[in-house]
Amino acid sequence: LNSQPDIPTPLRAAVIRRSSAMAFPGPIKLTYFGIEGVAEKVRLALVLGGVDFEDDRVDFKDWPALKPTTKYG
């Protein structure tokens, strides 16, 4: 990282933190509607962080059948 002085300091720090980040216990699955809602910020953070995840986008027409299977139903 020191060989690339054009990388801004905050970004350089983020890269260092990412390289020493703890591993997740299993695969990440993000389930949310296919809209730019609350989960869009999470999607963006995962992509920018280089974290592998399953992006499960739910159609509104499928929600009534899926809702009873969720944690808070």
PDB file of N, CA, C and O in Angstrom:
ATOM      1  N   LEU A   1       0.816  -1.208   0.000  1.00  0.00           N
ATOM      2  CA  LEU A   1       0.000   0.000   0.000  1.00  0.00           C
ATOM      3  C   LEU A   1       0.849   1.258   0.000  1.00  0.00           C
ATOM      4  O   LEU A   1       0.462   2.273  -0.578  1.00  0.00           O
ATOM      5  N   ASN A   2       2.000   1.195   0.643  1.00  0.00           N
ATOM      6  CA  ASN A   2       2.870   2.363   0.669  1.00  0.00           C
ATOM      7  C   ASN A   2       3.444   2.677  -0.702  1.00  0.00           C
ATOM      8  O   ASN A   2       3.884   3.801  -0.943  1.00  0.00           O
ATOM      9  N   SER A   3       3.448   1.702  -1.604  1.00  0.00           N
ATOM     10  CA  SER A   3       3.970   1.934  -2.943  1.00  0.00           C
ATOM     11  C   SER A   3       2.970   2.666  -3.829  1.00  0.00           C
ATOM     12  O   SER A   3       3.293   2.999  -4.969  1.00  0.00           O
ATOM     13  N   GLN A   4       1.765   2.922  -3.333  1.00  0.00           N
ATOM     14  CA  GLN A   4       0.736   3.614  -4.104  1.00  0.00           C
ATOM     15  C   GLN A   4       0.318   4.889  -3.381  1.00  0.00           C
ATOM     16  O   GLN A   4      -0.732   4.917  -2.740  1.00  0.00           O
ATOM     17  N   PRO A   5       1.125   5.947  -3.473  1.00  0.00           N
ATOM     18  CA  PRO A   5       0.828   7.173  -2.727  1.00  0.00           C
ATOM     19  C   PRO A   5      -0.417   7.905  -3.192  1.00  0.00           C
ATOM     20  O   PRO A   5      -0.898   8.794  -2.489  1.00  0.00           O
ATOM     21  N   ASP A   6      -0.963   7.555  -4.376  1.00  0.00           N
ATOM     22  CA  ASP A   6      -2.151   8.243  -4.871  1.00  0.00           C
ATOM     23  C   ASP A   6      -3.447   7.750  -4.213  1.00  0.00           C
ATOM     24  O   ASP A   6      -4.511   8.313  -4.467  1.00  0.00           O
ATOM     25  N   ILE A   7      -3.376   6.715  -3.377  1.00  0.00           N
ATOM     26  CA  ILE A   7      -4.565   6.236  -2.655  1.00  0.00           C
ATOM     27  C   ILE A   7      -4.778   7.130  -1.438  1.00  0.00           C
ATOM     28  O   ILE A   7      -3.878   7.258  -0.609  1.00  0.00           O
ATOM     29  N   PRO A   8      -5.956   7.753  -1.313  1.00  0.00           N
ATOM     30  CA  PRO A   8      -6.226   8.616  -0.157  1.00  0.00           C
ATOM     31  C   PRO A   8      -6.084   7.840   1.158  1.00  0.00           C
ATOM     32  O   PRO A   8      -6.371   6.645   1.213  1.00  0.00           O
ATOM     33  N   THR A   9      -5.649   8.512   2.185  1.00  0.00           N
ATOM     34  CA  THR A   9      -5.396   7.883   3.481  1.00  0.00           C
ATOM     35  C   THR A   9      -6.608   7.122   4.029  1.00  0.00           C
ATOM     36  O   THR A   9      -6.428   5.990   4.478  1.00  0.00           O
ATOM     37  N   PRO A  10      -7.842   7.673   4.022  1.00  0.00           N
ATOM     38  CA  PRO A  10      -8.979   6.902   4.549  1.00  0.00           C
ATOM     39  C   PRO A  10      -9.193   5.595   3.783  1.00  0.00           C
ATOM     40  O   PRO A  10      -9.508   4.564   4.378  1.00  0.00           O
ATOM     41  N   LEU A  11      -9.020   5.647   2.457  1.00  0.00           N
ATOM     42  CA  LEU A  11      -9.205   4.447   1.658  1.00  0.00           C
ATOM     43  C   LEU A  11      -8.100   3.439   1.968  1.00  0.00           C
ATOM     44  O   LEU A  11      -8.363   2.240   2.055  1.00  0.00           O
ATOM     45  N   ARG A  12      -6.886   3.911   2.133  1.00  0.00           N
ATOM     46  CA  ARG A  12      -5.766   3.044   2.469  1.00  0.00           C
ATOM     47  C   ARG A  12      -6.033   2.341   3.803  1.00  0.00           C
ATOM     48  O   ARG A  12      -5.749   1.153   3.952  1.00  0.00           O
ATOM     49  N   ALA A  13      -6.576   3.079   4.760  1.00  0.00           N
ATOM     50  CA  ALA A  13      -6.905   2.499   6.061  1.00  0.00           C
ATOM     51  C   ALA A  13      -7.996   1.453   5.922  1.00  0.00           C
ATOM     52  O   ALA A  13      -7.953   0.426   6.599  1.00  0.00           O
ATOM     53  N   ALA A  14      -8.975   1.695   5.055  1.00  0.00           N
ATOM     54  CA  ALA A  14     -10.056   0.727   4.843  1.00  0.00           C
ATOM     55  C   ALA A  14      -9.518  -0.553   4.234  1.00  0.00           C
ATOM     56  O   ALA A  14      -9.959  -1.645   4.593  1.00  0.00           O
ATOM     57  N   VAL A  15      -8.578  -0.432   3.324  1.00  0.00           N
ATOM     58  CA  VAL A  15      -7.986  -1.613   2.698  1.00  0.00           C
ATOM     59  C   VAL A  15      -7.216  -2.418   3.739  1.00  0.00           C
ATOM     60  O   VAL A  15      -7.277  -3.647   3.744  1.00  0.00           O
ATOM     61  N   ILE A  16      -6.500  -1.737   4.611  1.00  0.00           N
ATOM     62  CA  ILE A  16      -5.759  -2.423   5.667  1.00  0.00           C
ATOM     63  C   ILE A  16      -6.720  -3.134   6.609  1.00  0.00           C
ATOM     64  O   ILE A  16      -6.487  -4.285   6.980  1.00  0.00           O
ATOM     65  N   ARG A  17      -7.808  -2.455   7.002  1.00  0.00           N
ATOM     66  CA  ARG A  17      -8.795  -3.077   7.891  1.00  0.00           C
ATOM     67  C   ARG A  17      -9.423  -4.293   7.226  1.00  0.00           C
ATOM     68  O   ARG A  17      -9.640  -5.316   7.875  1.00  0.00           O
ATOM     69  N   ARG A  18      -9.714  -4.186   5.932  1.00  0.00           N
ATOM     70  CA  ARG A  18     -10.343  -5.291   5.214  1.00  0.00           C
ATOM     71  C   ARG A  18      -9.427  -6.500   5.193  1.00  0.00           C
ATOM     72  O   ARG A  18      -9.894  -7.633   5.313  1.00  0.00           O
ATOM     73  N   SER A  19      -8.135  -6.278   5.042  1.00  0.00           N
ATOM     74  CA  SER A  19      -7.216  -7.397   4.957  1.00  0.00           C
ATOM     75  C   SER A  19      -7.080  -8.112   6.297  1.00  0.00           C
ATOM     76  O   SER A  19      -6.680  -9.276   6.342  1.00  0.00           O
ATOM     77  N   SER A  20      -7.408  -7.426   7.380  1.00  0.00           N
ATOM     78  CA  SER A  20      -7.292  -8.063   8.692  1.00  0.00           C
ATOM     79  C   SER A  20      -8.661  -8.356   9.308  1.00  0.00           C
ATOM     80  O   SER A  20      -8.755  -8.657  10.498  1.00  0.00           O
ATOM     81  N   ALA A  21      -9.716  -8.269   8.504  1.00  0.00           N
ATOM     82  CA  ALA A  21     -11.071  -8.493   9.020  1.00  0.00           C
ATOM     83  C   ALA A  21     -11.276  -9.955   9.394  1.00  0.00           C
ATOM     84  O   ALA A  21     -10.668 -10.851   8.810  1.00  0.00           O
ATOM     85  N   MET A  22     -12.135 -10.176  10.370  1.00  0.00           N
ATOM     86  CA  MET A  22     -12.417 -11.542  10.799  1.00  0.00           C
ATOM     87  C   MET A  22     -13.298 -12.235   9.766  1.00  0.00           C
ATOM     88  O   MET A  22     -14.125 -11.595   9.117  1.00  0.00           O
ATOM     89  N   ALA A  23     -13.122 -13.517   9.620  1.00  0.00           N
ATOM     90  CA  ALA A  23     -13.897 -14.297   8.663  1.00  0.00           C
ATOM     91  C   ALA A  23     -15.306 -14.523   9.202  1.00  0.00           C
ATOM     92  O   ALA A  23     -15.510 -14.648  10.410  1.00  0.00           O
ATOM     93  N   PHE A  24     -16.261 -14.572   8.301  1.00  0.00           N
ATOM     94  CA  PHE A  24     -17.640 -14.843   8.683  1.00  0.00           C
ATOM     95  C   PHE A  24     -17.805 -16.341   8.911  1.00  0.00           C
ATOM     96  O   PHE A  24     -17.126 -17.138   8.263  1.00  0.00           O
ATOM     97  N   PRO A  25     -18.695 -16.741   9.819  1.00  0.00           N
ATOM     98  CA  PRO A  25     -18.860 -18.162  10.114  1.00  0.00           C
ATOM     99  C   PRO A  25     -19.505 -18.952   8.982  1.00  0.00           C
ATOM    100  O   PRO A  25     -19.424 -20.181   8.971  1.00  0.00           O
ATOM    101  N   GLY A  26     -20.126 -18.297   8.058  1.00  0.00           N
ATOM    102  CA  GLY A  26     -20.775 -18.987   6.952  1.00  0.00           C
ATOM    103  C   GLY A  26     -21.109 -18.009   5.850  1.00  0.00           C
ATOM    104  O   GLY A  26     -20.801 -16.823   5.962  1.00  0.00           O
ATOM    105  N   PRO A  27     -21.725 -18.479   4.799  1.00  0.00           N
ATOM    106  CA  PRO A  27     -22.063 -17.574   3.693  1.00  0.00           C
ATOM    107  C   PRO A  27     -23.128 -16.558   4.127  1.00  0.00           C
ATOM    108  O   PRO A  27     -23.982 -16.850   4.963  1.00  0.00           O
ATOM    109  N   ILE A  28     -23.054 -15.383   3.547  1.00  0.00           N
ATOM    110  CA  ILE A  28     -24.022 -14.322   3.843  1.00  0.00           C
ATOM    111  C   ILE A  28     -25.106 -14.355   2.773  1.00  0.00           C
ATOM    112  O   ILE A  28     -24.813 -14.423   1.579  1.00  0.00           O
ATOM    113  N   LYS A  29     -26.353 -14.307   3.212  1.00  0.00           N
ATOM    114  CA  LYS A  29     -27.478 -14.233   2.290  1.00  0.00           C
ATOM    115  C   LYS A  29     -28.290 -13.003   2.648  1.00  0.00           C
ATOM    116  O   LYS A  29     -28.828 -12.908   3.751  1.00  0.00           O
ATOM    117  N   LEU A  30     -28.380 -12.068   1.724  1.00  0.00           N
ATOM    118  CA  LEU A  30     -29.159 -10.844   1.930  1.00  0.00           C
ATOM    119  C   LEU A  30     -30.477 -11.005   1.184  1.00  0.00           C
ATOM    120  O   LEU A  30     -30.500 -11.054  -0.046  1.00  0.00           O
ATOM    121  N   THR A  31     -31.565 -11.086   1.927  1.00  0.00           N
ATOM    122  CA  THR A  31     -32.889 -11.246   1.336  1.00  0.00           C
ATOM    123  C   THR A  31     -33.681  -9.967   1.565  1.00  0.00           C
ATOM    124  O   THR A  31     -33.887  -9.548   2.703  1.00  0.00           O
ATOM    125  N   TYR A  32     -34.120  -9.357   0.480  1.00  0.00           N
ATOM    126  CA  TYR A  32     -34.900  -8.124   0.562  1.00  0.00           C
ATOM    127  C   TYR A  32     -35.598  -7.930  -0.770  1.00  0.00           C
ATOM    128  O   TYR A  32     -35.323  -8.647  -1.733  1.00  0.00           O
ATOM    129  N   PHE A  33     -36.486  -6.978  -0.826  1.00  0.00           N
ATOM    130  CA  PHE A  33     -37.177  -6.668  -2.074  1.00  0.00           C
ATOM    131  C   PHE A  33     -36.187  -6.118  -3.096  1.00  0.00           C
ATOM    132  O   PHE A  33     -35.162  -5.542  -2.731  1.00  0.00           O
ATOM    133  N   GLY A  34     -36.496  -6.298  -4.363  1.00  0.00           N
ATOM    134  CA  GLY A  34     -35.629  -5.837  -5.434  1.00  0.00           C
ATOM    135  C   GLY A  34     -35.768  -4.346  -5.705  1.00  0.00           C
ATOM    136  O   GLY A  34     -35.934  -3.934  -6.853  1.00  0.00           O
ATOM    137  N   ILE A  35     -35.700  -3.540  -4.658  1.00  0.00           N
ATOM    138  CA  ILE A  35     -35.807  -2.085  -4.788  1.00  0.00           C
ATOM    139  C   ILE A  35     -34.600  -1.445  -4.103  1.00  0.00           C
ATOM    140  O   ILE A  35     -33.869  -2.112  -3.372  1.00  0.00           O
ATOM    141  N   GLU A  36     -34.402  -0.181  -4.338  1.00  0.00           N
ATOM    142  CA  GLU A  36     -33.331   0.554  -3.663  1.00  0.00           C
ATOM    143  C   GLU A  36     -33.844   1.056  -2.318  1.00  0.00           C
ATOM    144  O   GLU A  36     -34.037   2.257  -2.126  1.00  0.00           O
ATOM    145  N   GLY A  37     -34.058   0.147  -1.411  1.00  0.00           N
ATOM    146  CA  GLY A  37     -34.549   0.474  -0.081  1.00  0.00           C
ATOM    147  C   GLY A  37     -33.438   0.358   0.937  1.00  0.00           C
ATOM    148  O   GLY A  37     -32.274   0.631   0.641  1.00  0.00           O
ATOM    149  N   VAL A  38     -33.798  -0.041   2.119  1.00  0.00           N
ATOM    150  CA  VAL A  38     -32.857  -0.155   3.229  1.00  0.00           C
ATOM    151  C   VAL A  38     -31.698  -1.091   2.891  1.00  0.00           C
ATOM    152  O   VAL A  38     -30.551  -0.802   3.231  1.00  0.00           O
ATOM    153  N   ALA A  39     -31.985  -2.204   2.228  1.00  0.00           N
ATOM    154  CA  ALA A  39     -30.943  -3.196   1.946  1.00  0.00           C
ATOM    155  C   ALA A  39     -29.949  -2.720   0.902  1.00  0.00           C
ATOM    156  O   ALA A  39     -28.866  -3.294   0.791  1.00  0.00           O
ATOM    157  N   GLU A  40     -30.275  -1.702   0.142  1.00  0.00           N
ATOM    158  CA  GLU A  40     -29.347  -1.232  -0.901  1.00  0.00           C
ATOM    159  C   GLU A  40     -28.037  -0.744  -0.284  1.00  0.00           C
ATOM    160  O   GLU A  40     -26.967  -0.952  -0.856  1.00  0.00           O
ATOM    161  N   LYS A  41     -28.114  -0.101   0.871  1.00  0.00           N
ATOM    162  CA  LYS A  41     -26.892   0.357   1.554  1.00  0.00           C
ATOM    163  C   LYS A  41     -26.049  -0.832   2.000  1.00  0.00           C
ATOM    164  O   LYS A  41     -24.820  -0.783   1.949  1.00  0.00           O
ATOM    165  N   VAL A  42     -26.714  -1.896   2.435  1.00  0.00           N
ATOM    166  CA  VAL A  42     -26.002  -3.102   2.857  1.00  0.00           C
ATOM    167  C   VAL A  42     -25.365  -3.770   1.645  1.00  0.00           C
ATOM    168  O   VAL A  42     -24.215  -4.204   1.709  1.00  0.00           O
ATOM    169  N   ARG A  43     -26.105  -3.855   0.542  1.00  0.00           N
ATOM    170  CA  ARG A  43     -25.556  -4.428  -0.692  1.00  0.00           C
ATOM    171  C   ARG A  43     -24.302  -3.666  -1.111  1.00  0.00           C
ATOM    172  O   ARG A  43     -23.276  -4.266  -1.433  1.00  0.00           O
ATOM    173  N   LEU A  44     -24.397  -2.361  -1.103  1.00  0.00           N
ATOM    174  CA  LEU A  44     -23.277  -1.518  -1.509  1.00  0.00           C
ATOM    175  C   LEU A  44     -22.066  -1.728  -0.599  1.00  0.00           C
ATOM    176  O   LEU A  44     -20.937  -1.834  -1.080  1.00  0.00           O
ATOM    177  N   ALA A  45     -22.296  -1.788   0.703  1.00  0.00           N
ATOM    178  CA  ALA A  45     -21.197  -2.003   1.652  1.00  0.00           C
ATOM    179  C   ALA A  45     -20.534  -3.355   1.420  1.00  0.00           C
ATOM    180  O   ALA A  45     -19.308  -3.458   1.469  1.00  0.00           O
ATOM    181  N   LEU A  46     -21.325  -4.389   1.168  1.00  0.00           N
ATOM    182  CA  LEU A  46     -20.760  -5.714   0.929  1.00  0.00           C
ATOM    183  C   LEU A  46     -19.939  -5.744  -0.356  1.00  0.00           C
ATOM    184  O   LEU A  46     -18.861  -6.338  -0.395  1.00  0.00           O
ATOM    185  N   VAL A  47     -20.448  -5.105  -1.402  1.00  0.00           N
ATOM    186  CA  VAL A  47     -19.721  -5.068  -2.673  1.00  0.00           C
ATOM    187  C   VAL A  47     -18.428  -4.271  -2.525  1.00  0.00           C
ATOM    188  O   VAL A  47     -17.368  -4.725  -2.957  1.00  0.00           O
ATOM    189  N   LEU A  48     -18.505  -3.101  -1.925  1.00  0.00           N
ATOM    190  CA  LEU A  48     -17.304  -2.285  -1.745  1.00  0.00           C
ATOM    191  C   LEU A  48     -16.289  -2.952  -0.829  1.00  0.00           C
ATOM    192  O   LEU A  48     -15.083  -2.752  -0.981  1.00  0.00           O
ATOM    193  N   GLY A  49     -16.774  -3.745   0.123  1.00  0.00           N
ATOM    194  CA  GLY A  49     -15.885  -4.452   1.032  1.00  0.00           C
ATOM    195  C   GLY A  49     -15.334  -5.739   0.461  1.00  0.00           C
ATOM    196  O   GLY A  49     -14.519  -6.408   1.095  1.00  0.00           O
ATOM    197  N   GLY A  50     -15.780  -6.094  -0.750  1.00  0.00           N
ATOM    198  CA  GLY A  50     -15.298  -7.310  -1.373  1.00  0.00           C
ATOM    199  C   GLY A  50     -15.776  -8.576  -0.693  1.00  0.00           C
ATOM    200  O   GLY A  50     -15.114  -9.611  -0.756  1.00  0.00           O
ATOM    201  N   VAL A  51     -16.939  -8.492  -0.034  1.00  0.00           N
ATOM    202  CA  VAL A  51     -17.488  -9.631   0.696  1.00  0.00           C
ATOM    203  C   VAL A  51     -18.398 -10.430  -0.237  1.00  0.00           C
ATOM    204  O   VAL A  51     -19.292  -9.868  -0.871  1.00  0.00           O
ATOM    205  N   ASP A  52     -18.170 -11.738  -0.319  1.00  0.00           N
ATOM    206  CA  ASP A  52     -19.042 -12.595  -1.114  1.00  0.00           C
ATOM    207  C   ASP A  52     -20.371 -12.766  -0.375  1.00  0.00           C
ATOM    208  O   ASP A  52     -20.394 -13.023   0.829  1.00  0.00           O
ATOM    209  N   PHE A  53     -21.469 -12.622  -1.107  1.00  0.00           N
ATOM    210  CA  PHE A  53     -22.788 -12.797  -0.506  1.00  0.00           C
ATOM    211  C   PHE A  53     -23.788 -13.189  -1.568  1.00  0.00           C
ATOM    212  O   PHE A  53     -23.592 -12.927  -2.755  1.00  0.00           O
ATOM    213  N   GLU A  54     -24.869 -13.822  -1.128  1.00  0.00           N
ATOM    214  CA  GLU A  54     -25.960 -14.175  -2.027  1.00  0.00           C
ATOM    215  C   GLU A  54     -26.990 -13.057  -1.968  1.00  0.00           C
ATOM    216  O   GLU A  54     -27.502 -12.733  -0.897  1.00  0.00           O
ATOM    217  N   ASP A  55     -27.291 -12.473  -3.112  1.00  0.00           N
ATOM    218  CA  ASP A  55     -28.244 -11.367  -3.191  1.00  0.00           C
ATOM    219  C   ASP A  55     -29.597 -11.926  -3.601  1.00  0.00           C
ATOM    220  O   ASP A  55     -29.879 -12.068  -4.791  1.00  0.00           O
ATOM    221  N   ASP A  56     -30.433 -12.244  -2.621  1.00  0.00           N
ATOM    222  CA  ASP A  56     -31.747 -12.838  -2.847  1.00  0.00           C
ATOM    223  C   ASP A  56     -32.794 -11.735  -2.876  1.00  0.00           C
ATOM    224  O   ASP A  56     -33.203 -11.228  -1.832  1.00  0.00           O
ATOM    225  N   ARG A  57     -33.225 -11.367  -4.073  1.00  0.00           N
ATOM    226  CA  ARG A  57     -34.214 -10.286  -4.217  1.00  0.00           C
ATOM    227  C   ARG A  57     -35.612 -10.881  -4.360  1.00  0.00           C
ATOM    228  O   ARG A  57     -35.864 -11.712  -5.232  1.00  0.00           O
ATOM    229  N   VAL A  58     -36.504 -10.445  -3.495  1.00  0.00           N
ATOM    230  CA  VAL A  58     -37.860 -10.984  -3.425  1.00  0.00           C
ATOM    231  C   VAL A  58     -38.812 -10.091  -4.214  1.00  0.00           C
ATOM    232  O   VAL A  58     -38.796  -8.869  -4.064  1.00  0.00           O
ATOM    233  N   ASP A  59     -39.639 -10.707  -5.054  1.00  0.00           N
ATOM    234  CA  ASP A  59     -40.689  -9.960  -5.756  1.00  0.00           C
ATOM    235  C   ASP A  59     -41.849  -9.737  -4.794  1.00  0.00           C
ATOM    236  O   ASP A  59     -42.120 -10.574  -3.933  1.00  0.00           O
ATOM    237  N   PHE A  60     -42.524  -8.617  -4.943  1.00  0.00           N
ATOM    238  CA  PHE A  60     -43.651  -8.302  -4.057  1.00  0.00           C
ATOM    239  C   PHE A  60     -44.746  -9.364  -4.154  1.00  0.00           C
ATOM    240  O   PHE A  60     -45.418  -9.651  -3.164  1.00  0.00           O
ATOM    241  N   LYS A  61     -44.926  -9.941  -5.329  1.00  0.00           N
ATOM    242  CA  LYS A  61     -45.976 -10.958  -5.494  1.00  0.00           C
ATOM    243  C   LYS A  61     -45.649 -12.236  -4.727  1.00  0.00           C
ATOM    244  O   LYS A  61     -46.554 -12.999  -4.392  1.00  0.00           O
ATOM    245  N   ASP A  62     -44.362 -12.481  -4.443  1.00  0.00           N
ATOM    246  CA  ASP A  62     -43.944 -13.678  -3.705  1.00  0.00           C
ATOM    247  C   ASP A  62     -43.926 -13.478  -2.189  1.00  0.00           C
ATOM    248  O   ASP A  62     -43.823 -14.452  -1.443  1.00  0.00           O
ATOM    249  N   TRP A  63     -44.024 -12.236  -1.725  1.00  0.00           N
ATOM    250  CA  TRP A  63     -43.902 -11.937  -0.300  1.00  0.00           C
ATOM    251  C   TRP A  63     -44.964 -12.614   0.576  1.00  0.00           C
ATOM    252  O   TRP A  63     -44.606 -13.128   1.636  1.00  0.00           O
ATOM    253  N   PRO A  64     -46.241 -12.646   0.199  1.00  0.00           N
ATOM    254  CA  PRO A  64     -47.238 -13.288   1.082  1.00  0.00           C
ATOM    255  C   PRO A  64     -46.900 -14.753   1.410  1.00  0.00           C
ATOM    256  O   PRO A  64     -47.157 -15.204   2.526  1.00  0.00           O
ATOM    257  N   ALA A  65     -46.340 -15.485   0.472  1.00  0.00           N
ATOM    258  CA  ALA A  65     -45.972 -16.887   0.727  1.00  0.00           C
ATOM    259  C   ALA A  65     -44.696 -16.987   1.550  1.00  0.00           C
ATOM    260  O   ALA A  65     -44.538 -17.925   2.332  1.00  0.00           O
ATOM    261  N   LEU A  66     -43.788 -16.039   1.388  1.00  0.00           N
ATOM    262  CA  LEU A  66     -42.503 -16.068   2.086  1.00  0.00           C
ATOM    263  C   LEU A  66     -42.596 -15.548   3.519  1.00  0.00           C
ATOM    264  O   LEU A  66     -41.871 -16.010   4.400  1.00  0.00           O
ATOM    265  N   LYS A  67     -43.484 -14.592   3.747  1.00  0.00           N
ATOM    266  CA  LYS A  67     -43.558 -13.926   5.055  1.00  0.00           C
ATOM    267  C   LYS A  67     -43.712 -14.887   6.236  1.00  0.00           C
ATOM    268  O   LYS A  67     -43.017 -14.701   7.235  1.00  0.00           O
ATOM    269  N   PRO A  68     -44.571 -15.893   6.185  1.00  0.00           N
ATOM    270  CA  PRO A  68     -44.710 -16.794   7.335  1.00  0.00           C
ATOM    271  C   PRO A  68     -43.435 -17.590   7.667  1.00  0.00           C
ATOM    272  O   PRO A  68     -43.297 -18.107   8.776  1.00  0.00           O
ATOM    273  N   THR A  69     -42.518 -17.684   6.712  1.00  0.00           N
ATOM    274  CA  THR A  69     -41.286 -18.441   6.942  1.00  0.00           C
ATOM    275  C   THR A  69     -40.164 -17.579   7.524  1.00  0.00           C
ATOM    276  O   THR A  69     -39.084 -18.087   7.825  1.00  0.00           O
ATOM    277  N   THR A  70     -40.417 -16.272   7.683  1.00  0.00           N
ATOM    278  CA  THR A  70     -39.377 -15.384   8.198  1.00  0.00           C
ATOM    279  C   THR A  70     -39.374 -15.391   9.730  1.00  0.00           C
ATOM    280  O   THR A  70     -40.317 -15.861  10.366  1.00  0.00           O
ATOM    281  N   LYS A  71     -38.322 -14.874  10.290  1.00  0.00           N
ATOM    282  CA  LYS A  71     -38.128 -14.918  11.750  1.00  0.00           C
ATOM    283  C   LYS A  71     -39.307 -14.300  12.515  1.00  0.00           C
ATOM    284  O   LYS A  71     -39.761 -14.861  13.512  1.00  0.00           O
ATOM    285  N   TYR A  72     -39.796 -13.156  12.054  1.00  0.00           N
ATOM    286  CA  TYR A  72     -40.861 -12.467  12.773  1.00  0.00           C
ATOM    287  C   TYR A  72     -42.217 -12.591  12.085  1.00  0.00           C
ATOM    288  O   TYR A  72     -43.189 -11.952  12.487  1.00  0.00           O
ATOM    289  N   GLY A  73     -42.273 -13.426  11.035  1.00  0.00           N
ATOM    290  CA  GLY A  73     -43.487 -13.780  10.310  1.00  0.00           C
ATOM    291  C   GLY A  73     -44.492 -12.721  10.175  1.00  0.00           C
ATOM    292  O   GLY A  73     -45.545 -12.941   9.576  1.00  0.00           O
TER     293      GLY A  73
END
